[in-house]
């Protein structure tokens, strides 16, 4: 895994939850892990990873991902053995 993706993963697992994780970095990490990403209606993105599909809202107007989404992604990663 590239250094940038490891840094993003560490930010996702940081406590307290970081407020400075940009969505495009998370999307790049998903792709590194083998995800298929599709645009959906509105400002939603579908992510197929670990044999599951999850839907996330794109952050706007700021590129920073909200804490709730980060906690959800952290839990999803933990359930599937992905850790920093």
N, C-alpha and C positions, 0 to 999 in steps of 0.2 A: 504494500500500500504506500502510495506517495506521501511525502511529509505533509503536504497541504491537507490531504484527507485525514491523516492521523490527528492533525491539529483540530480539524472540524469535529472529529469524533470525541476528542478530549473536551472541547467546549460543550458538546451535547451532554456529556457526563459530569460536567463541573457542578459543584455545590458551593454557593447557591447557584441556581440556574442562571446562565448568562443571558444578557439582553442584547448581545452583539454578535449573533450568528446570522449571517446573511443567507437567504433562501438559496441563492445560486450555489453556495458552497455545500449546502445539504443535498441539493439535487445532484451535484457532482459526486458526492460521497455515495448516494444511492446508486448512481451509474457504476461507480467503481465496484460496488458490491454485487452488480449484475442486475439491477432493477430495470424494468421497462417503465418509462414515464410517458403518460399521455395527457394532453390538455383536455379539460372537461368544461362543462357549461359554467358561465360566470367566471370567477377567478379561482377555479379549482383545478387541482392536478391529481391525476390518478397514478399511484405508484404500485407496481406489481413486483413484490420481492418476498422471498421465503415462501413462495407458493400462496401468498395472500395478496389481496388488493386493499390498499388504504387510500383514502381521499383526504387531501390537505388543501386549505385555503391559502392562496398566495398572499403574502403580506403586501400591504400598500397603505399609504404612499411610501412608507419606509421599507427598505429592503430587508430589515431585520425581522427574523422569525419570532413570533410571540412565545412566551414561556410555556403556555399550555401545549402548543405543538411540540416544543422541545421535550417536554416531559413525556408526551405520548410517543415520540420517536425513541427516546431513551428506553422506555418500557418495552417497546417493540423489539429494539435491538437486544436488550437483556434476555427476553423470552427466546431469542434465536441465537444466543451465544456470541453476539458481537459486543466486544468491550474494548476500551482503549488499551 
